[in-house]
Amino acid sequence: MQTENAPRLRKFAWVQQLYEWQKSQPGSKEFLESLKIDFFKNRIFVFTPKGDVIDLPEGATPVDFAYAVHSDIGAKCSGAKVNGKLVPLGFNLANGDVIEIIIDKNKKPSRDWLEFVKTNEAKAKIREFLKQESRPENFCRGIELLNKELRLFRGTTLANMSKDKKNALLAAFPYKNMESLIIAAGEGEISPRDVIKTLFGETELLVPAPQKIRLAIPKKTGGESDIALAGATGIALSIAKCCMPVPGDKILGYITRDRGASIHRGDCNNLIESQKKWPQKIVEAAWIKNAAKGPYEVTLEVLTEDRVGLLRDITSTISAMRINIRSCQTRAQTSFTHAILVKVEISGLEELEALFNQLKQIKEIVRVSKV
């Protein structure tokens, strides 16, 4: 019975303490002075416009007050009035102040708030929001960092990692799934090098990984080259970085003064502008059927509606097709949509089209396009 009542007794232990203080100081005036000094030391009491009392530490700010009232009010706090006057969010409150919080539904917690808030509750809520807000960026950063280490030491990537290797990682680190582990790497909570050591062992990492030979587009015409130019031979070729055409794209050549021909996609904006100014420099070009297969680097822009776990679904879809992700970054378009830029390695246009079709099966994806 005593054990069952223990929490309730502890909850009201301060009442017993007040009683003991009052017995030792029977005079009411002396008791109240003592109470003010000892019990309310380093605390302030402020009020809501309706008269509710909020207990806060000394140095607390309107943001601390807002979170003490309700976490949603804290998150949407855009301004404050103290005793009817507008004050900065970092303003130090005093005993007896009446605080009115100005709400903006589009407002989000700011990292700057951590510089002045005093209560642990406010700090924890702000940090949690910032952590959730940066998950997509940290996920992309984690993929880049881990793939960089994997390519450096073992010539592989996350997309090619076996299920057994992934399970070994999850057994070694305190994360429930690969998404959480990748985010932790992006946040800097775990070192990509430690992940690699866990996978392969430090001794094995000293053995160089087998080198992969990557077939690039030849910089000459004729024979078994990838590209043929109409009426031109012996000209060096280069792929235009502004549009990065891949086999299957309609292409045109742009003859430069000292760098041979630059190969562009037919719908490249830079090429279209050049064609208006110097039409004589544009030549027909075509892919040769026996062109060597990639990999080719392609950047995709995926416009999406906002949803928790959407980035994971996108990268999982790409990985399931055994397509390597070179890099990934996100940027907010509106409060409801995001643009995700994903750089991938593909073998050619057919694989790219198949990837487009798979990504479009994800409900929240609005548009997929090649940058």
Secondary structure, 3 states (H helix, E strand, C coil): CHHHHHHHHHHCHHHHHHHHHHHHCCCHHHHHHHHHHHCCCCEEEEECCCCCEEEEECCCCHHHHHHHHCHHHHHCEEEEEECCEEECCCCCCCCCCEEEEEECCCCCCCHHHHHCCCCHHHHHHHHHHHHHHCHHHHHHHHHHHHHHHHHHHHCCCHHHCCHHHHHHHHHHCCCCCHHHHHHHHHHCCCCHHHHHHHHHCHHHHCCCCCCCCCCCCCCCCCCCCCEEECCCCCCCEEECCCCCCCCCCCEEEEECCCCCEEEEECCCHHHHHHHHHCHHHEEEEEECCCCCCCCEEEEEEEEEECCCCHHHHHHHHHHHCCCEEEEEEEEECCCCEEEEEEEEEECCHHHHHHHHHHHCCCCCEEEEEEC
